[in-house]
Amino acid sequence: MTERRVTFTREQIAAYADASGDQNPIHLDDDFARSVGLPGVIAHGMLQMGILATVAAEEVGGPSRLRRISVRFAGMVEPGDTVTFTASRAADERLELTALNQKGEAVLTKSTTEIA
Amino acid sequence: MAAVAGRTYPAVRFEIEPERVAGFARAIGADPDDGVPPTFAAVYSLGVTALHLFGDEEAAVDFSRLLHAEQEFEWTRHPRVGETVVSRGRVASDISRRGMRFVSFETDTTDSKGAPVCRSRALFVIRS
């Protein structure tokens, strides 16, 4: 099993916004995020998926072996939240993927992948 | 709000520049020496084409009420650093139900010769 525990920070979320080009203010501006009903800034779902895919790639011996990955963004991740990402081998070459926050809630669900 | 299922958007060329890949890899905690991170497809496939959808006045997607609900990437092969890829987005479905609008947005990415590289499937939910 490969596991990575990440405590999200504003700096990391801002770095992902710069690197990905997704500058939606719900990830960068607390006042704006609150104005649309969020508790404050939240991490990009794609940042979470990127970390999960990195963990999955590590488990199978390299990113080139990933043929497909899909996730459902089920829970918000705020700065200060700690998410544990895991990838473990199941039968038939599939990977079991999990992403649980510090309360044990899944922030990514229905995560599936196919490996070359 | 107009349902725009079936709408297709123009092709976008994107050069996968090494600096951009390295910055992306660092941001997700991947090793920049491992090549293009799989989910860099969020940039070269989904990202460059979703801008068409968000900028489409007839589609009228309210970006501030948009949630990215699901995402899938499927690769025929992973692109290489330095390669130029071409992506085309389309609205696969656009359904409104109980005050929520569900837009399924698909992107096909090929290499510069037209051979398939990646397909992205995003589900966006827009709250009303």
gemmi code that builds the backbone of each chain (N, CA, C; Angstrom):
import gemmi

chains = {
    "A": [
        ("MET", (0.842, -1.196, 0.000), (0.000, 0.000, 0.000), (0.879, 1.249, 0.000)),
        ("THR", (0.450, 2.242, -0.728), (1.126, 3.540, -0.708), (0.190, 4.535, -0.052)),
        ("GLU", (0.763, 5.313, 0.873), (-0.063, 6.256, 1.624), (0.631, 7.607, 1.664)),
        ("ARG", (-0.156, 8.672, 1.559), (0.393, 10.020, 1.753), (-0.599, 10.833, 2.551)),
        ("ARG", (-0.074, 11.492, 3.586), (-0.935, 12.325, 4.437), (-0.578, 13.777, 4.172)),
        ("VAL", (-1.573, 14.556, 3.799), (-1.325, 15.941, 3.389), (-2.199, 16.883, 4.216)),
        ("THR", (-1.568, 17.822, 4.908), (-2.315, 18.901, 5.558), (-2.322, 20.085, 4.591)),
        ("PHE", (-3.515, 20.412, 4.132), (-3.638, 21.431, 3.087), (-3.391, 22.825, 3.667)),
        ("THR", (-2.722, 23.653, 2.886), (-2.448, 25.035, 3.283), (-2.915, 25.979, 2.174)),
        ("ARG", (-3.118, 27.222, 2.553), (-3.455, 28.246, 1.556), (-2.360, 28.359, 0.501)),
        ("GLU", (-1.109, 28.236, 0.959), (0.015, 28.371, 0.029), (-0.034, 27.269, -1.025)),
        ("GLN", (-0.343, 26.051, -0.569), (-0.388, 24.930, -1.508), (-1.543, 25.109, -2.498)),
        ("ILE", (-2.684, 25.582, -1.994), (-3.841, 25.791, -2.868), (-3.524, 26.896, -3.885)),
        ("ALA", (-2.863, 27.964, -3.409), (-2.486, 29.051, -4.328), (-1.464, 28.552, -5.352)),
        ("ALA", (-0.541, 27.696, -4.905), (0.462, 27.155, -5.831), (-0.219, 26.307, -6.896)),
        ("TYR", (-1.251, 25.544, -6.488), (-1.970, 24.735, -7.486), (-2.745, 25.637, -8.444)),
        ("ALA", (-3.315, 26.716, -7.930), (-4.034, 27.663, -8.795), (-3.094, 28.213, -9.861)),
        ("ASP", (-1.880, 28.577, -9.442), (-0.899, 29.109, -10.404), (-0.481, 28.039, -11.404)),
        ("ALA", (-0.219, 26.842, -10.899), (0.324, 25.783, -11.760), (-0.719, 25.259, -12.738)),
        ("SER", (-1.986, 25.258, -12.307), (-3.033, 24.680, -13.148), (-3.725, 25.733, -13.997)),
        ("GLY", (-3.637, 26.997, -13.567), (-4.366, 28.050, -14.249), (-5.804, 28.210, -13.749)),
        ("ASP", (-6.221, 27.346, -12.795), (-7.581, 27.462, -12.246), (-7.568, 28.482, -11.111)),
        ("GLN", (-7.865, 29.741, -11.474), (-7.787, 30.846, -10.514), (-9.170, 31.213, -9.984)),
        ("ASN", (-10.095, 30.260, -9.987), (-11.425, 30.535, -9.433), (-11.259, 31.093, -8.009)),
        ("PRO", (-11.870, 32.261, -7.727), (-11.655, 32.886, -6.411), (-12.179, 32.066, -5.226)),
        ("ILE", (-12.994, 31.032, -5.477), (-13.413, 30.190, -4.332), (-12.209, 29.470, -3.721)),
        ("HIS", (-11.086, 29.425, -4.447), (-9.881, 28.778, -3.927), (-8.888, 29.768, -3.332)),
        ("LEU", (-9.153, 31.065, -3.525), (-8.115, 32.068, -3.225), (-8.588, 33.212, -2.334)),
        ("ASP", (-9.894, 33.453, -2.301), (-10.416, 34.665, -1.658), (-11.533, 34.268, -0.687)),
        ("ASP", (-11.222, 34.373, 0.616), (-12.189, 33.956, 1.645), (-13.516, 34.709, 1.527)),
        ("ASP", (-13.431, 36.019, 1.329), (-14.662, 36.816, 1.265), (-15.530, 36.371, 0.101)),
        ("PHE", (-14.870, 36.153, -1.049), (-15.634, 35.695, -2.200), (-16.241, 34.318, -1.922)),
        ("ALA", (-15.442, 33.416, -1.353), (-15.927, 32.056, -1.089), (-17.155, 32.094, -0.182)),
        ("ARG", (-17.102, 32.951, 0.854), (-18.250, 33.055, 1.774), (-19.470, 33.623, 1.059)),
        ("SER", (-19.210, 34.534, 0.116), (-20.331, 35.170, -0.596), (-21.107, 34.173, -1.450)),
        ("VAL", (-20.490, 33.037, -1.765), (-21.215, 32.023, -2.544), (-21.551, 30.808, -1.674)),
        ("GLY", (-21.543, 31.026, -0.345), (-22.073, 30.006, 0.550), (-21.078, 28.976, 1.035)),
        ("LEU", (-19.802, 29.211, 0.787), (-18.773, 28.279, 1.275), (-18.245, 28.781, 2.623)),
        ("PRO", (-17.622, 27.890, 3.391), (-17.110, 28.315, 4.705), (-15.911, 29.251, 4.599)),
        ("GLY", (-15.279, 29.283, 3.473), (-14.057, 30.042, 3.215), (-13.421, 29.387, 2.010)),
        ("VAL", (-12.152, 29.688, 1.739), (-11.545, 29.071, 0.548), (-11.490, 27.552, 0.711)),
        ("ILE", (-11.607, 26.860, -0.392), (-11.509, 25.400, -0.395), (-10.468, 24.983, -1.434)),
        ("ALA", (-9.903, 23.793, -1.201), (-8.914, 23.261, -2.144), (-9.602, 22.847, -3.439)),
        ("HIS", (-8.883, 22.934, -4.531), (-9.378, 22.433, -5.803), (-9.591, 20.916, -5.695)),
        ("GLY", (-10.734, 20.462, -6.207), (-10.910, 19.010, -6.312), (-9.792, 18.387, -7.132)),
        ("MET", (-9.354, 19.118, -8.165), (-8.307, 18.579, -9.029), (-6.952, 18.491, -8.327)),
        ("LEU", (-6.751, 19.315, -7.291), (-5.527, 19.170, -6.489), (-5.589, 17.854, -5.718)),
        ("GLN", (-6.763, 17.577, -5.131), (-6.917, 16.302, -4.413), (-6.740, 15.119, -5.370)),
        ("MET", (-7.364, 15.236, -6.547), (-7.260, 14.136, -7.519), (-5.810, 13.970, -7.979)),
        ("GLY", (-5.102, 15.096, -8.113), (-3.698, 15.033, -8.528), (-2.840, 14.292, -7.520)),
        ("ILE", (-3.097, 14.539, -6.237), (-2.342, 13.832, -5.194), (-2.719, 12.355, -5.207)),
        ("LEU", (-4.016, 12.066, -5.335), (-4.454, 10.659, -5.358), (-3.831, 9.917, -6.551)),
        ("ALA", (-3.790, 10.569, -7.703), (-3.203, 9.928, -8.884), (-1.705, 9.706, -8.706)),
        ("THR", (-1.053, 10.638, -8.003), (0.380, 10.489, -7.739), (0.635, 9.281, -6.835)),
        ("VAL", (-0.214, 9.132, -5.821), (-0.101, 7.984, -4.910), (-0.387, 6.681, -5.675)),
        ("ALA", (-1.396, 6.724, -6.541), (-1.743, 5.532, -7.337), (-0.586, 5.160, -8.257)),
        ("ALA", (0.025, 6.179, -8.887), (1.137, 5.920, -9.803), (2.322, 5.302, -9.066)),
        ("GLU", (2.552, 5.803, -7.854), (3.650, 5.280, -7.045), (3.407, 3.805, -6.717)),
        ("GLU", (2.157, 3.477, -6.416), (1.820, 2.099, -6.041), (2.050, 1.118, -7.198)),
        ("VAL", (1.849, 1.583, -8.422), (1.942, 0.667, -9.575), (3.254, 0.802, -10.341)),
        ("GLY", (4.176, 1.631, -9.843), (5.500, 1.674, -10.449), (5.675, 2.728, -11.521)),
        ("GLY", (4.835, 3.743, -11.524), (5.082, 4.863, -12.436), (3.820, 5.383, -13.084)),
        ("PRO", (3.798, 6.697, -13.357), (2.592, 7.315, -13.900), (2.189, 6.783, -15.267)),
        ("SER", (3.141, 6.277, -16.052), (2.788, 5.821, -17.403), (1.880, 4.595, -17.366)),
        ("ARG", (1.809, 3.927, -16.213), (0.955, 2.732, -16.126), (-0.510, 3.066, -15.860)),
        ("LEU", (-0.807, 4.287, -15.498), (-2.209, 4.662, -15.274), (-2.918, 4.802, -16.617)),
        ("ARG", (-3.955, 4.049, -16.829), (-4.733, 4.132, -18.073), (-6.023, 4.921, -17.896)),
        ("ARG", (-6.543, 4.905, -16.696), (-7.802, 5.605, -16.443), (-7.892, 5.883, -14.953)),
        ("ILE", (-8.430, 7.033, -14.618), (-8.738, 7.302, -13.206), (-9.987, 8.164, -13.165)),
        ("SER", (-10.870, 7.841, -12.239), (-12.058, 8.677, -12.082), (-12.360, 8.850, -10.599)),
        ("VAL", (-12.889, 10.007, -10.262), (-13.249, 10.306, -8.879), (-14.540, 11.108, -8.841)),
        ("ARG", (-15.175, 11.039, -7.677), (-16.275, 11.963, -7.374), (-15.789, 12.865, -6.234)),
        ("PHE", (-15.969, 14.169, -6.425), (-15.556, 15.129, -5.403), (-16.689, 15.214, -4.384)),
        ("ALA", (-16.499, 14.527, -3.253), (-17.629, 14.319, -2.338), (-17.627, 15.266, -1.151)),
        ("GLY", (-16.461, 15.781, -0.805), (-16.404, 16.631, 0.381), (-15.435, 17.777, 0.186)),
        ("MET", (-15.734, 18.900, 0.813), (-14.849, 20.054, 0.700), (-13.607, 19.854, 1.565)),
        ("VAL", (-12.492, 20.357, 1.080), (-11.253, 20.350, 1.850), (-10.831, 21.804, 2.055)),
        ("GLU", (-10.710, 22.178, 3.337), (-10.326, 23.547, 3.673), (-8.879, 23.572, 4.158)),
        ("PRO", (-8.253, 24.753, 4.131), (-6.909, 24.860, 4.706), (-6.923, 24.348, 6.149)),
        ("GLY", (-5.918, 23.574, 6.525), (-5.860, 22.991, 7.860), (-6.383, 21.569, 7.914)),
        ("ASP", (-7.182, 21.173, 6.934), (-7.658, 19.787, 6.893), (-6.512, 18.852, 6.494)),
        ("THR", (-6.505, 17.690, 7.114), (-5.505, 16.673, 6.776), (-6.200, 15.527, 6.068)),
        ("VAL", (-5.740, 15.220, 4.882), (-6.349, 14.145, 4.098), (-5.309, 13.042, 3.902)),
        ("THR", (-5.740, 11.816, 4.176), (-4.877, 10.658, 3.960), (-5.301, 9.975, 2.668)),
        ("PHE", (-4.366, 9.926, 1.731), (-4.614, 9.320, 0.421), (-3.942, 7.948, 0.405)),
        ("THR", (-4.667, 6.921, -0.002), (-4.045, 5.600, -0.088), (-4.382, 4.932, -1.418)),
        ("ALA", (-3.453, 4.110, -1.856), (-3.670, 3.250, -3.023), (-3.162, 1.869, -2.664)),
        ("SER", (-4.001, 0.859, -2.844), (-3.549, -0.504, -2.579), (-4.074, -1.429, -3.662)),
        ("ARG", (-3.293, -2.466, -3.916), (-3.638, -3.411, -4.977), (-4.828, -4.264, -4.589)),
        ("ALA", (-5.786, -4.338, -5.475), (-6.882, -5.285, -5.290), (-6.684, -6.378, -6.341)),
        ("ALA", (-7.626, -7.280, -6.416), (-7.539, -8.326, -7.422), (-7.670, -7.701, -8.812)),
        ("ASP", (-7.485, -8.457, -9.822), (-7.652, -8.106, -11.235), (-6.990, -6.788, -11.623)),
        ("GLU", (-5.808, -6.522, -11.024), (-4.987, -5.379, -11.435), (-5.620, -4.033, -11.144)),
        ("ARG", (-6.732, -4.032, -10.423), (-7.297, -2.744, -10.067), (-6.679, -2.242, -8.775)),
        ("LEU", (-6.844, -0.955, -8.563), (-6.339, -0.339, -7.346), (-7.514, 0.088, -6.504)),
        ("GLU", (-7.349, -0.064, -5.212), (-8.319, 0.491, -4.286), (-7.784, 1.846, -3.838)),
        ("LEU", (-8.579, 2.881, -4.029), (-8.128, 4.241, -3.718), (-9.020, 4.841, -2.649)),
        ("THR", (-8.400, 5.483, -1.661), (-9.201, 6.186, -0.656), (-8.606, 7.569, -0.390)),
        ("ALA", (-9.445, 8.488, 0.033), (-9.020, 9.828, 0.458), (-9.930, 10.234, 1.604)),
        ("LEU", (-9.385, 10.155, 2.826), (-10.186, 10.403, 4.031), (-9.634, 11.597, 4.781)),
        ("ASN", (-10.531, 12.472, 5.245), (-10.058, 13.611, 6.036), (-9.844, 13.204, 7.491)),
        ("GLN", (-9.476, 14.187, 8.322), (-9.102, 13.885, 9.714), (-10.288, 13.394, 10.531)),
        ("LYS", (-11.518, 13.583, 10.002), (-12.697, 13.045, 10.702), (-13.069, 11.666, 10.183)),
        ("GLY", (-12.291, 11.163, 9.237), (-12.596, 9.856, 8.657), (-13.620, 9.909, 7.545)),
        ("GLU", (-13.953, 11.120, 7.102), (-14.926, 11.269, 6.011), (-14.212, 11.199, 4.661)),
        ("ALA", (-14.845, 10.501, 3.727), (-14.268, 10.412, 2.384), (-14.471, 11.734, 1.664)),
        ("VAL", (-13.379, 12.322, 1.190), (-13.505, 13.556, 0.410), (-13.534, 13.257, -1.083)),
        ("LEU", (-12.998, 12.116, -1.453), (-13.143, 11.602, -2.821), (-13.813, 10.247, -2.700)),
        ("THR", (-14.854, 10.017, -3.492), (-15.523, 8.712, -3.458), (-15.595, 8.170, -4.882)),
        ("LYS", (-16.018, 6.931, -4.976), (-16.153, 6.264, -6.282), (-14.864, 6.367, -7.079)),
        ("SER", (-13.738, 6.324, -6.390), (-12.460, 6.430, -7.087), (-12.127, 5.086, -7.723)),
        ("THR", (-11.941, 5.093, -9.021), (-11.566, 3.855, -9.700), (-10.438, 4.151, -10.676)),
        ("THR", (-9.712, 3.102, -11.029), (-8.604, 3.275, -11.942), (-8.394, 2.002, -12.737)),
        ("GLU", (-7.756, 2.149, -13.865), (-7.305, 0.988, -14.637), (-5.827, 1.164, -14.912)),
        ("ILE", (-5.145, 0.028, -14.870), (-3.691, 0.017, -14.984), (-3.290, -0.723, -16.252)),
        ("ALA", (-2.265, -0.217, -16.919), (-1.775, -0.888, -18.139), (-1.024, -2.155, -17.774)),
    ],
    "B": [
        ("MET", (-31.042, 30.527, -18.813), (-30.247, 29.304, -18.934), (-30.712, 28.503, -20.152)),
        ("ALA", (-29.773, 28.135, -20.990), (-30.122, 27.372, -22.193), (-29.421, 26.028, -22.143)),
        ("ALA", (-30.154, 24.966, -22.444), (-29.501, 23.660, -22.531), (-28.691, 23.629, -23.825)),
        ("VAL", (-27.445, 23.238, -23.717), (-26.556, 23.294, -24.881), (-25.940, 21.921, -25.182)),
        ("ALA", (-26.688, 20.859, -24.849), (-26.180, 19.507, -25.123), (-25.834, 19.376, -26.596)),
        ("GLY", (-24.717, 18.724, -26.866), (-24.296, 18.487, -28.242), (-23.397, 19.568, -28.795)),
        ("ARG", (-23.312, 20.687, -28.086), (-22.478, 21.790, -28.579), (-20.996, 21.378, -28.579)),
        ("THR", (-20.302, 21.726, -29.643), (-18.862, 21.441, -29.709), (-18.099, 22.756, -29.811)),
        ("TYR", (-16.885, 22.736, -29.344), (-16.058, 23.942, -29.319), (-14.802, 23.721, -30.170)),
        ("PRO", (-14.182, 24.825, -30.596), (-13.022, 24.704, -31.490), (-11.828, 24.006, -30.830)),
        ("ALA", (-10.981, 23.445, -31.675), (-9.764, 22.779, -31.193), (-8.806, 23.807, -30.593)),
        ("VAL", (-8.118, 23.376, -29.544), (-7.118, 24.222, -28.892), (-5.782, 23.486, -28.903)),
        ("ARG", (-4.751, 24.142, -29.411), (-3.406, 23.561, -29.363), (-2.747, 23.989, -28.065)),
        ("PHE", (-2.001, 23.079, -27.483), (-1.325, 23.394, -26.219), (0.037, 22.726, -26.208)),
        ("GLU", (1.062, 23.547, -25.966), (2.415, 22.994, -25.857), (2.708, 22.678, -24.401)),
        ("ILE", (3.132, 21.456, -24.156), (3.399, 21.003, -22.789), (4.819, 21.416, -22.422)),
        ("GLU", (4.906, 22.620, -21.858), (6.222, 23.207, -21.582), (6.816, 22.635, -20.301)),
        ("PRO", (8.134, 22.406, -20.307), (8.780, 21.782, -19.144), (8.595, 22.557, -17.840)),
        ("GLU", (8.652, 23.898, -17.916), (8.533, 24.684, -16.671), (7.134, 24.513, -16.083)),
        ("ARG", (6.145, 24.489, -16.975), (4.754, 24.355, -16.535), (4.535, 22.982, -15.884)),
        ("VAL", (5.112, 21.957, -16.486), (4.985, 20.597, -15.947), (5.663, 20.508, -14.586)),
        ("ALA", (6.858, 21.101, -14.479), (7.599, 21.016, -13.212), (6.829, 21.731, -12.103)),
        ("GLY", (6.256, 22.889, -12.402), (5.483, 23.620, -11.405), (4.253, 22.849, -10.972)),
        ("PHE", (3.606, 22.203, -11.933), (2.413, 21.413, -11.638), (2.788, 20.208, -10.758)),
        ("ALA", (3.882, 19.538, -11.129), (4.318, 18.361, -10.365), (4.612, 18.748, -8.920)),
        ("ARG", (5.311, 19.864, -8.740), (5.620, 20.298, -7.366), (4.339, 20.595, -6.592)),
        ("ALA", (3.361, 21.206, -7.250), (2.131, 21.601, -6.556), (1.326, 20.402, -6.067)),
        ("ILE", (1.454, 19.255, -6.740), (0.705, 18.065, -6.291), (1.617, 17.064, -5.569)),
        ("GLY", (2.865, 17.447, -5.335), (3.765, 16.569, -4.591), (4.285, 15.407, -5.417)),
        ("ALA", (4.321, 15.576, -6.745), (4.880, 14.527, -7.611), (6.334, 14.873, -7.943)),
        ("ASP", (7.066, 13.883, -8.417), (8.465, 14.085, -8.777), (8.527, 14.691, -10.184)),
        ("PRO", (9.087, 15.907, -10.304), (9.149, 16.544, -11.625), (9.949, 15.724, -12.651)),
        ("ASP", (10.769, 14.797, -12.177), (11.547, 13.968, -13.111), (10.747, 12.791, -13.658)),
        ("ASP", (9.518, 12.617, -13.182), (8.687, 11.493, -13.626), (7.884, 11.808, -14.882)),
        ("GLY", (8.212, 12.894, -15.560), (7.487, 13.237, -16.789), (6.212, 14.001, -16.492)),
        ("VAL", (5.285, 13.954, -17.433), (4.041, 14.721, -17.303), (3.128, 14.011, -16.297)),
        ("PRO", (2.778, 14.652, -15.175), (1.868, 13.987, -14.233), (0.536, 13.675, -14.929)),
        ("PRO", (-0.039, 12.498, -14.684), (-1.296, 12.151, -15.361), (-2.335, 13.255, -15.294)),
        ("THR", (-2.541, 13.815, -14.111), (-3.634, 14.802, -14.003), (-3.237, 16.191, -14.514)),
        ("PHE", (-2.054, 16.303, -15.129), (-1.787, 17.534, -15.892), (-2.790, 17.633, -17.040)),
        ("ALA", (-3.499, 16.545, -17.305), (-4.632, 16.590, -18.244), (-5.670, 17.619, -17.809)),
        ("ALA", (-5.685, 17.959, -16.508), (-6.573, 19.030, -16.036), (-6.236, 20.342, -16.728)),
        ("VAL", (-5.000, 20.451, -17.214), (-4.574, 21.665, -17.915), (-4.693, 21.465, -19.430)),
        ("TYR", (-3.963, 20.464, -19.975), (-3.867, 20.375, -21.443), (-5.146, 19.857, -22.093)),
        ("SER", (-6.017, 19.192, -21.335), (-7.240, 18.636, -21.922), (-8.466, 19.404, -21.411)),
        ("LEU", (-8.784, 19.201, -20.125), (-9.966, 19.853, -19.554), (-9.831, 21.372, -19.506)),
        ("GLY", (-8.690, 21.852, -18.997), (-8.552, 23.270, -18.689), (-8.696, 24.162, -19.911)),
        ("VAL", (-7.981, 23.808, -20.966), (-7.984, 24.686, -22.142), (-9.334, 24.685, -22.853)),
        ("THR", (-10.101, 23.606, -22.728), (-11.378, 23.544, -23.437), (-12.555, 24.010, -22.578)),
        ("ALA", (-12.455, 23.825, -21.250), (-13.541, 24.278, -20.381), (-13.696, 25.795, -20.459)),
        ("LEU", (-12.616, 26.498, -20.799), (-12.701, 27.955, -20.932), (-13.731, 28.338, -21.998)),
        ("HIS", (-13.842, 27.516, -23.047), (-14.855, 27.775, -24.074), (-16.259, 27.696, -23.486)),
        ("LEU", (-16.485, 26.638, -22.701), (-17.807, 26.460, -22.084), (-18.117, 27.628, -21.148)),
        ("PHE", (-17.138, 27.977, -20.291), (-17.396, 29.019, -19.301), (-17.577, 30.389, -19.969)),
        ("GLY", (-16.979, 30.550, -21.142), (-17.086, 31.824, -21.848), (-18.243, 31.879, -22.840)),
        ("ASP", (-19.012, 30.792, -22.921), (-20.091, 30.690, -23.903), (-21.350, 31.353, -23.328)),
        ("GLU", (-21.702, 32.519, -23.874), (-22.831, 33.258, -23.296), (-24.145, 32.500, -23.415)),
        ("GLU", (-24.287, 31.733, -24.488), (-25.531, 30.965, -24.636), (-25.596, 29.816, -23.633)),
        ("ALA", (-24.445, 29.245, -23.309), (-24.436, 28.167, -22.311), (-24.749, 28.742, -20.926)),
        ("ALA", (-24.360, 29.994, -20.708), (-24.708, 30.711, -19.468), (-24.385, 29.916, -18.207)),
        ("VAL", (-23.168, 29.422, -18.133), (-22.726, 28.710, -16.935), (-22.244, 29.751, -15.925)),
        ("ASP", (-22.921, 29.805, -14.779), (-22.525, 30.749, -13.734), (-21.355, 30.146, -12.965)),
        ("PHE", (-20.173, 30.657, -13.306), (-18.925, 30.091, -12.778), (-18.897, 30.108, -11.251)),
        ("SER", (-19.504, 31.152, -10.653), (-19.437, 31.274, -9.188), (-20.340, 30.256, -8.497)),
        ("ARG", (-21.247, 29.644, -9.244), (-22.140, 28.636, -8.651), (-21.820, 27.232, -9.145)),
        ("LEU", (-20.655, 27.126, -9.761), (-20.281, 25.862, -10.385), (-19.477, 24.993, -9.426)),
        ("LEU", (-19.855, 23.733, -9.338), (-19.064, 22.759, -8.587), (-18.588, 21.684, -9.547)),
        ("HIS", (-17.346, 21.309, -9.388), (-16.795, 20.199, -10.171), (-17.154, 18.933, -9.393)),
        ("ALA", (-18.086, 18.162, -9.895), (-18.638, 17.049, -9.114), (-17.915, 15.726, -9.360)),
        ("GLU", (-17.554, 15.484, -10.606), (-16.871, 14.226, -10.947), (-15.868, 14.498, -12.048)),
        ("GLN", (-14.822, 13.673, -12.091), (-13.826, 13.806, -13.153), (-13.243, 12.442, -13.480)),
        ("GLU", (-13.105, 12.214, -14.769), (-12.431, 10.997, -15.241), (-11.450, 11.386, -16.338)),
        ("PHE", (-10.286, 10.769, -16.321), (-9.341, 10.865, -17.430), (-9.022, 9.455, -17.885)),
        ("GLU", (-8.963, 9.299, -19.203), (-8.615, 7.992, -19.765), (-7.560, 8.252, -20.841)),
        ("TRP", (-6.443, 7.554, -20.733), (-5.338, 7.808, -21.652), (-5.113, 6.648, -22.614)),
        ("THR", (-4.923, 6.993, -23.879), (-4.393, 6.025, -24.833), (-2.885, 5.928, -24.621)),
        ("ARG", (-2.279, 7.073, -24.421), (-0.894, 7.150, -23.957), (-0.726, 8.489, -23.240)),
        ("HIS", (0.312, 8.589, -22.439), (0.568, 9.862, -21.764), (1.448, 10.734, -22.652)),
        ("PRO", (1.150, 12.030, -22.736), (1.969, 12.904, -23.580), (3.353, 13.111, -22.974)),
        ("ARG", (4.269, 13.550, -23.819), (5.635, 13.807, -23.381), (5.845, 15.294, -23.138)),
        ("VAL", (6.788, 15.581, -22.257), (7.173, 16.979, -22.035), (7.683, 17.548, -23.364)),
        ("GLY", (7.222, 18.735, -23.701), (7.654, 19.381, -24.939), (6.723, 19.142, -26.113)),
        ("GLU", (5.820, 18.153, -25.958), (4.908, 17.812, -27.040), (3.781, 18.856, -27.159)),
        ("THR", (3.254, 19.003, -28.372), (2.065, 19.834, -28.560), (0.866, 18.913, -28.766)),
        ("VAL", (-0.194, 19.149, -27.994), (-1.407, 18.345, -28.121), (-2.566, 19.247, -28.554)),
        ("VAL", (-3.612, 18.616, -29.051), (-4.770, 19.348, -29.572), (-6.016, 18.795, -28.880)),
        ("SER", (-6.831, 19.689, -28.302), (-8.004, 19.255, -27.535), (-9.271, 19.914, -28.066)),
        ("ARG", (-10.323, 19.114, -28.085), (-11.638, 19.610, -28.516), (-12.659, 19.253, -27.451)),
        ("GLY", (-13.401, 20.259, -26.985), (-14.406, 20.034, -25.953), (-15.803, 19.962, -26.548)),
        ("ARG", (-16.688, 19.256, -25.846), (-18.094, 19.216, -26.267), (-18.981, 19.006, -25.031)),
        ("VAL", (-20.184, 19.490, -25.136), (-21.150, 19.282, -24.059), (-21.867, 17.966, -24.346)),
        ("ALA", (-21.588, 16.949, -23.548), (-22.179, 15.629, -23.790), (-23.628, 15.591, -23.341)),
        ("SER", (-23.924, 16.281, -22.237), (-25.318, 16.372, -21.801), (-25.481, 17.599, -20.923)),
        ("ASP", (-26.691, 18.063, -20.823), (-26.996, 19.303, -20.085), (-28.429, 19.162, -19.575)),
        ("ILE", (-28.549, 18.820, -18.307), (-29.864, 18.461, -17.750), (-30.117, 19.291, -16.498)),
        ("SER", (-31.313, 19.856, -16.382), (-31.679, 20.577, -15.163), (-32.743, 19.795, -14.413)),
        ("ARG", (-32.522, 19.721, -13.097), (-33.414, 18.908, -12.262), (-33.428, 19.503, -10.859)),
        ("ARG", (-34.591, 19.801, -10.373), (-34.765, 20.306, -8.997), (-33.798, 21.450, -8.675)),
        ("GLY", (-33.762, 22.427, -9.558), (-32.947, 23.606, -9.275), (-31.458, 23.427, -9.470)),
        ("MET", (-31.056, 22.262, -9.933), (-29.637, 22.029, -10.196), (-29.472, 21.725, -11.676)),
        ("ARG", (-28.384, 22.216, -12.212), (-28.083, 21.945, -13.614), (-26.840, 21.065, -13.679)),
        ("PHE", (-26.917, 19.988, -14.437), (-25.828, 19.016, -14.546), (-25.286, 19.067, -15.965)),
        ("VAL", (-24.044, 19.504, -16.103), (-23.418, 19.605, -17.422), (-22.273, 18.604, -17.496)),
        ("SER", (-22.409, 17.661, -18.424), (-21.334, 16.700, -18.665), (-20.511, 17.215, -19.838)),
        ("PHE", (-19.238, 17.461, -19.566), (-18.358, 18.096, -20.552), (-17.218, 17.137, -20.877)),
        ("GLU", (-17.105, 16.796, -22.152), (-16.074, 15.831, -22.559), (-15.061, 16.498, -23.479)),
        ("THR", (-13.824, 16.072, -23.336), (-12.744, 16.619, -24.155), (-11.927, 15.479, -24.732)),
        ("ASP", (-11.701, 15.517, -26.033), (-10.790, 14.564, -26.663), (-9.495, 15.274, -26.998)),
        ("THR", (-8.397, 14.690, -26.544), (-7.078, 15.256, -26.815), (-6.301, 14.293, -27.703)),
        ("THR", (-5.719, 14.838, -28.756), (-4.898, 14.033, -29.664), (-3.493, 14.626, -29.716)),
        ("ASP", (-2.571, 13.872, -30.351), (-1.264, 14.468, -30.602), (-1.366, 15.327, -31.867)),
        ("SER", (-0.246, 15.907, -32.285), (-0.303, 16.866, -33.397), (-0.656, 16.186, -34.711)),
        ("LYS", (-0.556, 14.827, -34.765), (-0.937, 14.097, -35.980), (-2.357, 13.550, -35.915)),
        ("GLY", (-3.050, 13.815, -34.797), (-4.435, 13.380, -34.684), (-4.619, 12.037, -33.984)),
        ("ALA", (-3.533, 11.432, -33.535), (-3.655, 10.146, -32.819), (-4.112, 10.422, -31.386)),
        ("PRO", (-5.029, 9.574, -30.868), (-5.598, 9.851, -29.543), (-4.567, 9.802, -28.414)),
        ("VAL", (-4.746, 10.700, -27.462), (-3.900, 10.762, -26.263), (-4.759, 10.565, -25.018)),
        ("CYS", (-5.805, 11.367, -24.882), (-6.554, 11.392, -23.622), (-7.997, 11.784, -23.874)),
        ("ARG", (-8.883, 11.218, -23.061), (-10.258, 11.714, -23.025), (-10.565, 12.133, -21.585)),
        ("SER", (-11.119, 13.329, -21.461), (-11.530, 13.846, -20.155), (-13.049, 13.869, -20.109)),
        ("ARG", (-13.610, 13.442, -18.991), (-15.052, 13.567, -18.765), (-15.247, 14.276, -17.437)),
        ("ALA", (-15.838, 15.461, -17.505), (-16.088, 16.243, -16.286), (-17.588, 16.359, -16.087)),
        ("LEU", (-18.020, 16.261, -14.844), (-19.409, 16.574, -14.524), (-19.419, 17.838, -13.669)),
        ("PHE", (-20.058, 18.867, -14.192), (-20.205, 20.118, -13.458), (-21.643, 20.229, -12.962)),
        ("VAL", (-21.790, 20.672, -11.726), (-23.111, 20.941, -11.176), (-23.192, 22.438, -10.913)),
        ("ILE", (-24.230, 23.069, -11.444), (-24.409, 24.503, -11.235), (-25.652, 24.695, -10.376)),
        ("ARG", (-25.435, 25.261, -9.206), (-26.562, 25.500, -8.283), (-27.299, 26.745, -8.729)),
        ("SER", (-28.607, 26.728, -8.601), (-29.347, 27.932, -9.018), (-29.816, 28.695, -7.787)),
    ],
}
model = gemmi.Model(1)
for chain_id, residues in chains.items():
    chain = gemmi.Chain(chain_id)
    for i, (resn, *xyz) in enumerate(residues, 1):
        res = gemmi.Residue()
        res.name, res.seqid = resn, gemmi.SeqId(i, " ")
        for name, pos in zip(("N", "CA", "C"), xyz):
            atom = gemmi.Atom()
            atom.name, atom.element = name, gemmi.Element(name[0])
            atom.pos, atom.b_iso = gemmi.Position(*pos), 0.0
            res.add_atom(atom)
        chain.add_residue(res)
    model.add_chain(chain)
structure = gemmi.Structure()
structure.add_model(model)
structure.setup_entities()
